[in-house]
């Protein structure tokens, strides 16, 4: 039996995932968490064969939690489920220790297939993203945004969507000064000068829709 923990702050999403997975003979959801703070204590006291993790959580980034899980439980497979397109985050979360990446609008059977694959030690990404990675091998230079750290990339998208420095600071539980520092680094690395240019860049690169 594959024992799974679901981490998502939306009860309806957790219920849907639970019903899908518990409908399989070899998979059971044995724990659920609404916040990042609940996850490590559960992982330290109970056995899990896989974790399904949302990237966007209240109070703490799923990125940060993924890194903590990978550091403390390197053999525990983590499947990221997100509303963000694969081209935004998939490569980053795989590098950070995730075993797979799945869009939340994927078919139920794809979720089941992903859980079984990562439980066996494999990695899971969609066929379309695998083809994209294959095309990039040996291709042209990587776009500038790939040089950004995970936190810088996260803040880039938040700025591009029109969030204020104060709003970003509150969402990420960091100071406004820290957000401003990240913003300066992002502008420098992308060779841009203003928030409007950041928004234009993310649209041109297909990072937001």
Backbone as ProteinMPNN parsed JSONL, in Angstrom:
{"seq_chain_A": "XXXXXXXXXXXXXXXXXXXXXXXXXXXXXXXXXXXXXXXXXXXXXXXXXXXXXXXXXXXXXXXXXXXXXXXXXXXXXXXXXXXXXXXXXXXXXXXXXXXXXXXXXXXXXXXXXXXXXXXXXXXXXXXXXXXXXXXXXXXXXXXXXXXXXXXXXXXXXXXXXXXXXXXXXXXXXXXXXXXXXXXXXXXXXXXXXXXXXXXXXXXXXXXXX", "coords_chain_A": {"N_chain_A": [[0.842, -1.197, 0.0], [0.593, 2.177, -0.897], [1.264, 4.847, 1.02], [0.077, 8.072, 1.437], [0.645, 11.559, 1.973], [-1.227, 14.506, 1.798], [-0.748, 17.877, 0.999], [-2.215, 20.831, 1.095], [-3.86, 23.95, 1.075], [-6.529, 24.228, 0.541], [-9.604, 22.932, 1.328], [-11.474, 21.71, -0.43], [-9.895, 20.916, -2.577], [-8.179, 19.085, -1.317], [-10.063, 17.151, -0.581], [-10.92, 16.272, -3.105], [-8.524, 15.18, -4.161], [-8.094, 13.179, -2.275], [-10.321, 11.493, -2.669], [-9.842, 10.598, -5.279], [-7.353, 9.213, -5.006], [-7.849, 7.367, -2.928], [-9.591, 5.76, -4.214], [-8.16, 3.889, -5.513], [-6.769, 0.601, -5.395], [-4.226, 0.216, -4.378], [-3.344, 2.503, -3.118], [-3.421, 4.848, -0.444], [-4.6, 7.717, 1.219], [-3.233, 8.864, 4.03], [-2.791, 10.992, 5.665], [-3.371, 14.529, 6.032], [-2.476, 17.926, 5.409], [-2.836, 21.38, 6.068], [-1.244, 23.585, 6.248], [2.236, 24.592, 5.885], [3.579, 24.36, 8.269], [2.554, 22.149, 9.551], [3.587, 19.918, 8.36], [6.322, 18.834, 8.608], [6.387, 17.902, 11.375], [4.479, 15.816, 11.132], [5.747, 14.16, 9.242], [7.929, 13.359, 10.711], [6.933, 11.692, 12.629], [5.334, 9.764, 11.513], [5.02, 7.222, 8.972], [5.418, 7.754, 5.494], [4.896, 7.126, 2.039], [4.841, 8.814, -0.061], [4.478, 12.304, -0.872], [2.066, 14.711, -1.691], [2.276, 17.895, -2.772], [1.306, 21.271, -2.629], [2.46, 24.24, -4.216], [1.847, 26.838, -3.41], [1.27, 28.017, -0.363], [-0.243, 29.068, 2.748], [1.477, 31.432, 4.761], [4.008, 30.192, 4.388], [6.31, 29.36, 1.809], [5.833, 26.762, -0.588], [8.109, 25.986, -1.913], [10.158, 26.401, -0.016], [9.386, 24.547, 1.939], [9.585, 22.174, 0.467], [12.375, 22.022, 0.117], [13.172, 21.696, 2.783], [11.956, 19.22, 3.369], [13.307, 17.587, 1.541], [15.891, 17.79, 2.509], [15.698, 16.699, 5.112], [14.362, 14.284, 4.735], [15.493, 12.673, 2.457], [14.867, 10.45, 0.879], [12.169, 10.458, 0.563], [9.6, 10.633, -1.703], [8.349, 13.488, -3.417], [5.602, 14.916, -4.895], [4.873, 17.664, -6.765], [1.994, 19.605, -7.027], [0.415, 22.012, -8.906], [-1.061, 25.186, -9.898], [0.412, 26.602, -11.596], [1.931, 26.811, -14.821], [4.012, 24.235, -16.261], [6.376, 25.149, -17.478], [7.089, 27.287, -15.948], [7.832, 26.439, -13.332], [8.553, 23.695, -13.12], [11.176, 22.635, -13.809], [12.676, 23.924, -11.861], [11.651, 22.965, -9.366], [12.227, 20.283, -9.588], [15.003, 20.328, -9.572], [15.269, 21.195, -6.981], [14.65, 19.012, -5.499], [12.206, 17.706, -5.806], [10.169, 14.936, -6.908], [8.439, 14.926, -8.976], [6.205, 16.799, -11.148], [3.037, 18.201, -11.508], [0.23, 19.521, -13.133], [-2.668, 21.115, -11.738], [-4.955, 20.826, -13.204], [-4.797, 18.426, -14.409], [-5.692, 15.111, -15.605], [-7.426, 12.715, -13.518], [-6.378, 10.079, -13.709], [-3.783, 10.579, -14.449], [-2.655, 11.676, -12.172], [-2.708, 9.428, -10.477], [-0.993, 7.75, -11.912], [1.357, 9.24, -11.706], [1.879, 9.159, -8.914], [2.354, 6.422, -8.523], [4.64, 6.099, -10.101], [6.627, 7.804, -8.916], [6.773, 6.581, -6.461], [8.069, 4.255, -7.049], [10.57, 5.134, -7.424], [11.014, 6.632, -9.647], [10.795, 9.579, -11.8], [8.382, 12.137, -12.49], [7.059, 13.919, -15.14], [5.076, 15.777, -17.49], [4.465, 14.564, -20.852], [4.652, 16.562, -22.798], [6.243, 18.506, -21.537], [8.576, 17.062, -21.154], [9.381, 16.747, -23.793], [9.914, 19.396, -24.388], [12.118, 19.884, -22.691], [13.928, 18.164, -23.897], [14.274, 19.398, -26.375], [15.605, 21.66, -25.578], [18.104, 20.806, -24.848], [21.404, 21.206, -25.661], [20.75, 23.377, -27.14], [20.162, 26.872, -27.798], [21.481, 29.635, -25.809], [20.4, 29.781, -22.397], [17.424, 31.473, -21.244], [17.52, 34.691, -19.54], [16.044, 34.681, -17.084], [16.368, 32.184, -15.99], [18.621, 32.306, -14.52], [17.918, 33.337, -12.134], [17.424, 32.985, -8.586], [15.319, 30.645, -6.76], [13.681, 32.096, -4.984], [13.957, 34.693, -6.002], [12.805, 34.314, -8.517], [10.195, 33.676, -7.796], [9.377, 36.108, -6.636], [9.671, 37.773, -8.834], [7.503, 36.918, -10.484], [5.375, 37.639, -8.834], [5.634, 40.441, -8.706], [5.278, 41.013, -11.405], [2.625, 40.388, -11.679], [1.434, 42.48, -10.526], [1.521, 42.849, -7.762], [2.214, 44.662, -4.787], [5.202, 45.924, -3.127], [4.818, 45.89, -0.353], [2.654, 44.084, -0.167], [3.804, 41.733, -1.172], [5.794, 41.316, 0.735], [4.222, 40.79, 3.006], [2.912, 38.438, 2.182], [5.025, 36.632, 1.916], [6.186, 36.75, 4.352], [8.454, 38.29, 4.944], [10.655, 41.151, 5.232], [9.845, 44.455, 3.944], [12.069, 45.755, 3.042], [13.733, 43.62, 2.394], [12.33, 42.501, 0.254], [12.558, 44.609, -1.561], [15.301, 44.545, -1.979], [15.561, 42.073, -3.275], [14.103, 42.706, -5.567], [15.767, 44.609, -6.791], [17.973, 42.988, -7.396], [16.794, 41.262, -9.227], [16.07, 42.996, -11.341], [18.648, 43.781, -12.112], [19.84, 41.333, -12.913], [18.224, 40.681, -15.065], [18.652, 42.763, -16.664], [16.968, 45.038, -16.725], [14.848, 47.914, -16.009], [12.525, 48.777, -14.651], [9.322, 48.058, -13.039], [7.303, 47.793, -14.947], [8.707, 46.921, -17.148], [9.506, 44.461, -16.205], [7.04, 43.138, -16.13], [6.409, 43.111, -18.864], [8.496, 41.523, -19.79], [7.973, 39.007, -18.537], [5.568, 38.343, -19.76], [6.356, 38.157, -22.447], [8.1, 36.004, -22.314], [6.39, 34.012, -21.672], [5.846, 33.425, -19.022], [3.796, 34.281, -17.412], [0.244, 34.5, -17.876]], "CA_chain_A": [[0.0, 0.0, 0.0], [1.322, 3.439, -0.975], [0.665, 5.778, 1.971], [0.306, 9.409, 0.892], [0.229, 12.764, 2.683], [-1.621, 15.606, 0.923], [-0.498, 19.197, 1.596], [-2.891, 21.862, 0.309], [-4.646, 24.759, 2.005], [-7.928, 24.268, 0.117], [-10.292, 21.689, 1.705], [-12.11, 21.065, -1.582], [-8.824, 20.265, -3.337], [-7.756, 17.895, -0.56], [-11.122, 16.154, -0.682], [-10.878, 15.698, -4.442], [-7.343, 14.323, -4.271], [-8.31, 12.014, -1.416], [-11.273, 10.585, -3.315], [-9.177, 9.969, -6.42], [-6.32, 8.265, -4.591], [-8.438, 6.281, -2.142], [-10.326, 4.89, -5.122], [-7.235, 2.875, -6.038], [-6.57, -0.497, -4.435], [-2.866, 0.193, -3.834], [-2.979, 3.83, -2.615], [-4.269, 5.392, 0.604], [-4.233, 8.989, 1.84], [-3.219, 8.6, 5.47], [-2.665, 12.256, 6.415], [-3.552, 15.763, 5.273], [-1.979, 19.133, 6.082], [-3.325, 22.618, 5.467], [-0.154, 24.559, 6.261], [3.581, 24.028, 5.867], [4.016, 24.092, 9.645], [2.058, 20.846, 9.996], [4.117, 18.823, 7.558], [7.512, 18.178, 9.163], [6.035, 17.079, 12.531], [3.825, 14.593, 10.668], [6.746, 13.313, 8.586], [8.865, 12.837, 11.717], [6.277, 10.743, 13.54], [4.593, 8.754, 10.774], [5.63, 6.788, 7.709], [4.733, 8.07, 4.242], [5.587, 6.68, 0.832], [4.852, 9.928, -1.011], [3.801, 13.533, -0.462], [1.54, 15.572, -2.754], [2.503, 19.214, -2.179], [0.99, 22.492, -3.367], [3.538, 25.227, -4.098], [1.384, 28.061, -2.776], [0.693, 27.711, 0.942], [-0.266, 30.24, 3.626], [2.572, 31.67, 5.717], [5.329, 29.717, 3.98], [6.359, 28.883, 0.435], [6.02, 25.333, -0.826], [9.518, 25.825, -2.27], [10.937, 26.265, 1.213], [9.019, 23.277, 2.553], [10.181, 21.119, -0.354], [13.799, 21.932, 0.432], [13.284, 21.113, 4.122], [11.624, 17.797, 3.262], [14.376, 16.9, 0.825], [17.062, 17.747, 3.394], [15.489, 15.825, 6.261], [13.89, 12.972, 4.267], [15.906, 12.663, 1.043], [14.292, 9.32, 0.153], [10.717, 10.61, 0.498], [9.21, 11.258, -2.971], [7.407, 14.603, -3.322], [4.988, 15.316, -6.152], [4.338, 19.017, -6.711], [0.796, 19.887, -7.815], [0.33, 23.467, -8.926], [-1.804, 25.829, -10.973], [1.383, 27.256, -12.467], [2.39, 25.978, -15.937], [5.28, 23.529, -16.026], [7.539, 25.914, -17.913], [7.452, 28.245, -14.901], [8.397, 25.916, -12.088], [8.883, 22.27, -13.081], [12.619, 22.393, -13.758], [13.182, 24.427, -10.585], [11.309, 22.093, -8.241], [12.961, 19.034, -9.754], [16.366, 20.599, -9.087], [15.205, 21.393, -5.529], [14.445, 17.729, -4.824], [10.912, 17.077, -6.08], [10.213, 13.754, -7.774], [7.555, 15.11, -10.114], [5.434, 18.041, -11.227], [1.761, 17.929, -12.155], [-0.723, 20.62, -13.112], [-3.896, 20.77, -11.017], [-6.027, 20.5, -14.135], [-4.495, 17.132, -15.035], [-6.706, 14.071, -15.446], [-7.216, 11.895, -12.321], [-5.509, 8.927, -13.967], [-2.398, 11.044, -14.509], [-2.232, 11.785, -10.771], [-2.447, 8.064, -9.998], [0.212, 7.288, -12.595], [2.499, 9.963, -11.141], [2.14, 8.618, -7.572], [2.971, 5.083, -8.658], [5.981, 6.214, -10.666], [7.598, 8.339, -7.957], [6.922, 5.584, -5.391], [9.029, 3.254, -7.525], [11.878, 5.762, -7.555], [11.122, 7.383, -10.885], [10.378, 10.978, -11.801], [7.216, 12.31, -13.343], [6.685, 15.177, -15.776], [4.22, 15.496, -18.634], [5.17, 14.275, -22.109], [4.944, 17.814, -23.499], [7.378, 19.176, -20.906], [9.751, 16.235, -21.446], [9.801, 17.094, -25.151], [10.493, 20.74, -24.31], [13.459, 19.739, -22.118], [14.781, 17.523, -24.893], [14.597, 20.406, -27.393], [16.516, 22.653, -25.004], [19.445, 20.234, -24.679], [22.292, 21.54, -26.771], [20.198, 24.498, -27.901], [20.72, 28.205, -27.585], [21.689, 30.023, -24.419], [19.191, 29.806, -21.592], [16.932, 32.835, -21.009], [18.08, 35.304, -18.323], [15.324, 34.386, -15.84], [16.826, 30.915, -15.425], [19.724, 32.613, -13.609], [17.361, 33.797, -10.87], [17.196, 31.994, -7.541], [13.9, 30.311, -6.627], [12.987, 33.211, -4.337], [13.919, 35.795, -6.964], [11.837, 33.968, -9.555], [8.877, 33.792, -7.179], [9.08, 37.53, -6.484], [9.491, 38.296, -10.194], [6.132, 36.655, -10.92], [4.456, 38.423, -7.998], [5.717, 41.826, -9.165], [4.696, 41.079, -12.745], [1.17, 40.298, -11.552], [0.949, 43.732, -9.975], [1.549, 42.919, -6.307], [3.079, 45.711, -4.25], [6.294, 45.491, -2.251], [4.214, 45.576, 0.939], [1.858, 42.867, -0.304], [4.726, 40.599, -1.315], [6.429, 41.116, 2.044], [3.251, 40.15, 3.895], [2.658, 37.077, 1.693], [6.201, 35.782, 2.113], [6.648, 36.928, 5.733], [9.784, 38.889, 4.972], [10.526, 42.603, 5.342], [9.741, 45.192, 2.69], [13.437, 46.022, 2.606], [14.243, 42.406, 1.76], [11.675, 42.405, -1.051], [13.167, 45.63, -2.422], [16.626, 44.047, -2.347], [15.348, 41.052, -4.3], [13.679, 43.394, -6.784], [16.965, 45.197, -7.402], [18.761, 41.893, -7.969], [16.069, 40.768, -10.4], [16.249, 43.979, -12.404], [20.031, 43.739, -12.553], [20.102, 40.084, -13.628], [17.465, 40.673, -16.316], [19.042, 43.976, -17.389], [15.765, 45.836, -16.872], [14.904, 49.12, -15.179], [11.296, 49.131, -13.951], [8.337, 46.988, -12.904], [6.588, 47.622, -16.213], [9.57, 46.105, -18.008], [9.423, 43.1, -15.673], [5.769, 42.575, -16.592], [6.55, 42.858, -20.303], [9.42, 40.384, -19.944], [7.315, 37.747, -18.164], [4.583, 38.048, -20.809], [7.086, 37.764, -23.657], [8.702, 34.688, -22.09], [5.341, 33.038, -21.371], [5.892, 33.056, -17.611], [2.453, 34.524, -16.913], [-0.727, 34.564, -18.96]], "C_chain_A": [[0.88, 1.251, 0.0], [0.623, 4.449, -0.076], [1.086, 7.207, 1.626], [-0.147, 10.49, 1.875], [-0.077, 13.843, 1.642], [-1.408, 16.923, 1.657], [-1.092, 20.259, 0.675], [-3.801, 22.639, 1.246], [-6.12, 24.863, 1.622], [-8.617, 22.934, 0.427], [-10.914, 20.962, 0.524], [-11.072, 20.325, -2.421], [-8.374, 18.996, -2.624], [-8.801, 16.788, -0.668], [-11.099, 15.468, -2.045], [-9.698, 14.756, -4.63], [-7.521, 13.045, -3.465], [-9.244, 11.001, -2.078], [-10.643, 9.868, -4.506], [-8.223, 8.876, -5.971], [-6.885, 7.101, -3.798], [-9.296, 5.349, -2.988], [-9.469, 3.815, -5.755], [-6.943, 1.822, -4.969], [-5.21, -0.429, -3.738], [-2.428, 1.525, -3.239], [-3.953, 4.25, -1.517], [-3.725, 6.725, 1.089], [-4.349, 8.8, 3.347], [-3.013, 9.853, 6.318], [-2.872, 13.427, 5.467], [-3.027, 16.933, 6.103], [-2.452, 20.354, 5.316], [-2.238, 23.665, 5.366], [1.191, 23.848, 6.26], [4.037, 23.617, 7.263], [3.581, 22.713, 10.147], [2.856, 19.685, 9.42], [5.293, 18.104, 8.204], [7.198, 17.373, 10.423], [5.341, 15.766, 12.14], [4.851, 13.632, 10.068], [7.72, 12.691, 9.581], [8.252, 11.739, 12.575], [5.538, 9.623, 12.825], [5.311, 8.417, 9.479], [4.765, 7.214, 6.53], [5.577, 7.578, 3.078], [5.666, 7.777, -0.214], [4.112, 11.119, -0.41], [3.326, 14.26, -1.71], [1.502, 16.982, -2.188], [2.122, 20.339, -3.13], [2.119, 23.496, -3.165], [3.125, 26.463, -3.317], [0.643, 27.712, -1.492], [0.669, 28.975, 1.794], [0.952, 30.264, 4.542], [3.943, 31.23, 5.219], [5.268, 29.126, 2.583], [6.516, 27.366, 0.369], [7.432, 25.016, -1.263], [10.354, 25.56, -1.024], [10.652, 24.927, 1.894], [9.609, 22.108, 1.784], [11.65, 20.934, -0.01], [14.029, 21.329, 1.814], [13.003, 19.614, 4.1], [12.762, 17.029, 2.601], [15.627, 16.774, 1.688], [16.889, 16.718, 4.497], [15.067, 14.409, 5.862], [14.221, 12.821, 2.784], [15.296, 11.522, 0.228], [12.778, 9.421, -0.007], [10.324, 11.31, -0.804], [8.16, 12.346, -2.753], [6.918, 14.948, -4.725], [4.392, 16.706, -5.976], [3.092, 19.083, -7.593], [0.543, 21.382, -7.749], [-0.558, 23.96, -10.066], [-0.848, 26.478, -11.968], [1.826, 26.315, -13.59], [3.77, 25.388, -15.673], [6.49, 24.366, -16.401], [7.966, 26.955, -16.89], [8.276, 27.596, -13.801], [8.933, 24.48, -12.14], [10.386, 22.009, -12.949], [13.202, 22.82, -12.415], [12.876, 23.471, -9.441], [11.997, 20.742, -8.362], [14.401, 19.188, -9.269], [16.395, 20.73, -7.564], [14.893, 20.094, -4.779], [13.11, 17.063, -5.054], [11.099, 15.884, -7.012], [9.313, 13.905, -8.995], [6.803, 16.415, -10.024], [4.182, 17.766, -12.039], [0.866, 19.148, -12.039], [-2.015, 20.171, -12.429], [-5.064, 20.457, -11.943], [-5.766, 19.197, -14.886], [-5.618, 16.135, -14.77], [-6.402, 13.231, -14.209], [-6.261, 10.718, -12.547], [-4.038, 9.329, -14.067], [-1.835, 11.214, -13.104], [-1.863, 10.413, -10.227], [-1.159, 7.532, -10.617], [1.457, 7.94, -12.012], [2.869, 9.421, -9.765], [2.838, 7.271, -7.665], [4.399, 5.178, -9.177], [6.983, 6.728, -9.637], [7.801, 7.375, -6.79], [7.947, 4.528, -5.769], [10.422, 3.851, -7.745], [12.072, 6.557, -8.822], [10.758, 8.848, -10.701], [9.218, 11.138, -12.773], [7.081, 13.757, -13.811], [5.825, 14.813, -16.98], [5.06, 15.236, -19.882], [5.553, 15.562, -22.822], [6.141, 18.532, -22.88], [8.662, 18.384, -21.126], [10.291, 16.55, -22.84], [10.452, 18.478, -25.175], [11.907, 20.679, -23.751], [14.417, 19.144, -23.136], [15.194, 18.519, -25.976], [15.63, 21.404, -26.879], [17.943, 22.141, -24.864], [20.296, 20.566, -25.911], [21.812, 22.709, -27.598], [20.893, 25.796, -27.591], [20.908, 28.477, -26.099], [20.359, 30.086, -23.678], [18.742, 31.248, -21.365], [17.428, 33.371, -19.676], [17.366, 34.903, -17.035], [15.733, 33.055, -15.222], [18.02, 31.113, -14.49], [19.225, 33.067, -12.245], [17.265, 32.654, -9.875], [15.698, 31.704, -7.466], [13.111, 31.466, -6.011], [12.882, 34.411, -5.278], [12.876, 35.54, -8.044], [10.413, 34.115, -9.038], [8.465, 35.263, -7.073], [8.909, 38.2, -7.85], [8.046, 38.114, -10.654], [5.124, 37.471, -10.123], [4.455, 39.891, -8.416], [5.018, 41.968, -10.52], [3.177, 41.019, -12.716], [0.576, 41.509, -10.837], [0.935, 43.82, -8.459], [2.553, 43.971, -5.85], [4.193, 45.106, -3.39], [5.727, 45.076, -0.89], [3.425, 44.272, 0.886], [2.722, 41.629, -0.421], [5.375, 40.276, 0.02], [5.483, 40.392, 2.998], [2.994, 38.7, 3.481], [3.795, 36.127, 2.021], [6.778, 35.868, 3.521], [8.12, 37.327, 5.791], [9.589, 40.41, 4.998], [10.403, 43.245, 3.963], [11.137, 45.513, 2.141], [14.028, 44.818, 1.884], [13.636, 42.232, 0.373], [12.301, 43.396, -2.03], [14.561, 45.198, -2.884], [16.521, 42.99, -3.436], [14.974, 41.7, -5.632], [14.877, 43.991, -7.515], [17.823, 44.13, -8.065], [18.124, 41.379, -9.254], [16.26, 41.71, -11.578], [17.657, 43.921, -12.98], [20.306, 42.483, -13.393], [19.387, 40.024, -14.976], [17.783, 41.881, -17.191], [17.82, 44.829, -17.718], [15.802, 46.992, -15.869], [13.668, 49.394, -14.335], [10.331, 47.955, -13.915], [7.581, 46.732, -14.202], [7.401, 46.751, -17.175], [9.581, 44.655, -17.533], [8.146, 42.417, -16.173], [5.835, 42.22, -18.071], [7.427, 41.636, -20.557], [8.713, 39.061, -19.658], [6.251, 37.347, -19.185], [5.268, 37.523, -22.067], [7.646, 36.345, -23.523], [7.665, 33.614, -21.76], [5.31, 32.598, -19.931], [4.567, 33.328, -16.9], [1.537, 34.672, -18.117], [-1.735, 35.674, -18.71]], "O_chain_A": [[1.803, 1.366, 0.806], [-0.496, 4.868, -0.374], [2.273, 7.517, 1.532], [-1.184, 10.358, 2.525], [0.708, 14.068, 0.721], [-1.834, 17.075, 2.802], [-0.545, 20.551, -0.389], [-4.443, 22.053, 2.118], [-6.886, 25.528, 2.32], [-8.254, 21.909, -0.151], [-10.89, 19.733, 0.472], [-11.338, 19.231, -2.919], [-8.208, 17.951, -3.254], [-8.454, 15.617, -0.828], [-11.239, 14.249, -2.14], [-9.845, 13.668, -5.187], [-7.146, 11.961, -3.913], [-8.985, 9.797, -2.05], [-10.88, 8.679, -4.719], [-8.265, 7.755, -6.477], [-6.449, 5.963, -3.975], [-9.684, 4.273, -2.533], [-9.975, 2.933, -6.448], [-6.88, 2.134, -3.78], [-5.052, -0.953, -2.636], [-1.259, 1.678, -2.885], [-5.16, 4.038, -1.636], [-2.527, 6.855, 1.342], [-5.445, 8.598, 3.871], [-3.055, 9.786, 7.547], [-2.593, 13.341, 4.271], [-3.119, 16.934, 7.331], [-2.469, 20.368, 4.085], [-2.293, 24.539, 4.5], [1.284, 22.665, 6.587], [4.784, 22.652, 7.424], [4.185, 22.174, 11.075], [2.798, 18.576, 9.95], [5.265, 16.881, 8.336], [7.69, 16.252, 10.55], [5.59, 14.727, 12.75], [4.827, 12.434, 10.351], [8.272, 11.621, 9.327], [8.972, 10.945, 13.179], [5.154, 8.636, 13.453], [6.099, 9.206, 8.958], [3.544, 7.061, 6.553], [6.807, 7.608, 3.124], [6.462, 7.691, -1.149], [3.239, 10.962, 0.443], [4.079, 14.412, -2.672], [0.777, 17.244, -1.228], [2.551, 20.366, -4.284], [2.675, 23.596, -2.071], [3.95, 27.074, -2.636], [-0.467, 27.181, -1.526], [1.486, 29.871, 1.579], [1.394, 29.224, 5.033], [4.949, 31.834, 5.591], [4.292, 28.471, 2.217], [7.237, 26.767, 1.166], [7.921, 23.912, -1.024], [11.151, 24.622, -0.98], [11.569, 24.256, 2.367], [10.086, 21.148, 2.389], [12.117, 19.804, 0.137], [14.961, 20.548, 2.008], [13.716, 18.832, 4.728], [13.132, 15.945, 3.053], [16.341, 15.774, 1.612], [17.808, 15.954, 4.793], [15.376, 13.446, 6.564], [13.321, 12.84, 1.944], [15.218, 11.62, -0.996], [12.167, 8.563, -0.644], [10.68, 12.473, -0.997], [7.203, 12.156, -2.002], [7.71, 15.233, -5.622], [3.512, 16.907, -5.14], [3.12, 18.675, -8.754], [0.464, 21.957, -6.663], [-0.779, 23.261, -11.054], [-1.259, 26.862, -13.064], [2.072, 25.136, -13.336], [4.584, 25.968, -14.956], [7.519, 24.308, -15.726], [9.088, 27.456, -16.953], [9.3, 28.138, -13.384], [9.706, 24.094, -11.263], [10.815, 21.251, -12.079], [14.106, 22.171, -11.888], [13.754, 23.191, -8.625], [12.318, 20.119, -7.35], [14.95, 18.288, -8.633], [17.403, 20.423, -6.926], [14.876, 20.084, -3.548], [12.883, 15.96, -4.556], [12.048, 15.825, -7.793], [9.401, 13.118, -9.938], [6.762, 17.058, -8.976], [4.244, 17.177, -13.118], [0.756, 19.743, -10.967], [-2.411, 19.009, -12.524], [-6.06, 19.88, -11.506], [-6.432, 18.9, -15.878], [-6.395, 16.295, -13.829], [-5.232, 13.045, -13.875], [-5.44, 10.401, -11.686], [-3.151, 8.518, -13.802], [-0.662, 10.926, -12.87], [-0.823, 10.254, -9.589], [-0.333, 6.934, -9.928], [2.487, 7.288, -11.841], [4.051, 9.239, -9.475], [3.81, 7.021, -6.952], [5.271, 4.424, -8.743], [8.067, 6.163, -9.492], [8.876, 7.349, -6.19], [8.618, 3.97, -4.901], [11.338, 3.161, -8.193], [13.151, 7.098, -9.065], [10.453, 9.297, -9.596], [9.084, 10.388, -13.74], [6.999, 14.686, -13.008], [5.843, 13.67, -17.438], [6.221, 15.64, -19.956], [6.642, 15.66, -23.388], [6.963, 19.102, -23.598], [9.731, 18.977, -21.27], [11.503, 16.612, -23.046], [11.424, 18.701, -25.896], [12.805, 21.342, -24.269], [15.572, 19.559, -23.234], [16.332, 18.491, -26.444], [16.433, 21.929, -27.65], [18.884, 22.93, -24.773], [19.937, 20.242, -27.043], [22.391, 23.012, -28.641], [22.052, 25.824, -27.177], [20.545, 27.664, -25.248], [19.324, 30.405, -24.263], [19.576, 32.152, -21.299], [17.728, 32.591, -18.772], [18.009, 34.794, -15.99], [15.469, 32.82, -14.042], [18.392, 30.2, -13.754], [20.008, 33.173, -11.301], [17.052, 31.502, -10.253], [14.895, 32.436, -8.045], [12.008, 31.778, -6.458], [11.842, 35.066, -5.342], [12.149, 36.452, -8.437], [9.534, 34.612, -9.741], [7.328, 35.615, -7.388], [8.084, 39.101, -7.997], [7.433, 39.055, -11.159], [4.13, 37.942, -10.675], [3.398, 40.518, -8.475], [4.267, 42.916, -10.749], [2.513, 41.534, -13.616], [-0.625, 41.562, -10.574], [0.387, 44.777, -7.911], [3.609, 44.143, -6.458], [4.133, 43.945, -2.986], [6.107, 44.042, -0.341], [3.522, 43.449, 1.796], [2.41, 40.592, 0.164], [5.494, 39.11, 0.396], [5.899, 39.482, 3.716], [2.872, 37.827, 4.339], [3.57, 34.966, 2.362], [7.73, 35.163, 3.857], [8.909, 36.786, 6.566], [8.474, 40.895, 4.806], [10.799, 42.664, 2.952], [11.35, 45.536, 0.929], [14.736, 44.968, 0.888], [14.331, 41.861, -0.572], [12.545, 43.062, -3.19], [14.955, 45.447, -4.024], [17.286, 43.0, -4.4], [15.461, 41.298, -6.688], [14.976, 43.879, -8.737], [18.341, 44.335, -9.163], [18.811, 41.098, -10.236], [16.576, 41.273, -12.685], [17.84, 44.003, -14.195], [20.926, 42.563, -14.453], [19.876, 39.398, -15.917], [17.266, 42.018, -18.299], [17.657, 45.285, -18.849], [16.669, 47.045, -14.997], [13.745, 50.172, -13.384], [10.488, 46.984, -14.655], [7.257, 45.588, -14.52], [6.843, 45.946, -17.92], [9.656, 43.73, -18.342], [8.175, 41.258, -16.587], [5.372, 41.156, -18.482], [7.134, 40.82, -21.43], [8.83, 38.108, -20.429], [6.052, 36.161, -19.449], [4.808, 36.557, -22.675], [7.665, 35.582, -24.488], [8.012, 32.445, -21.588], [4.807, 31.516, -19.626], [4.25, 32.68, -15.902], [1.989, 34.933, -19.231], [-2.638, 35.882, -19.521]]}, "name": "protein", "num_of_chains": 1, "seq": "XXXXXXXXXXXXXXXXXXXXXXXXXXXXXXXXXXXXXXXXXXXXXXXXXXXXXXXXXXXXXXXXXXXXXXXXXXXXXXXXXXXXXXXXXXXXXXXXXXXXXXXXXXXXXXXXXXXXXXXXXXXXXXXXXXXXXXXXXXXXXXXXXXXXXXXXXXXXXXXXXXXXXXXXXXXXXXXXXXXXXXXXXXXXXXXXXXXXXXXXXXXXXXXXX"}
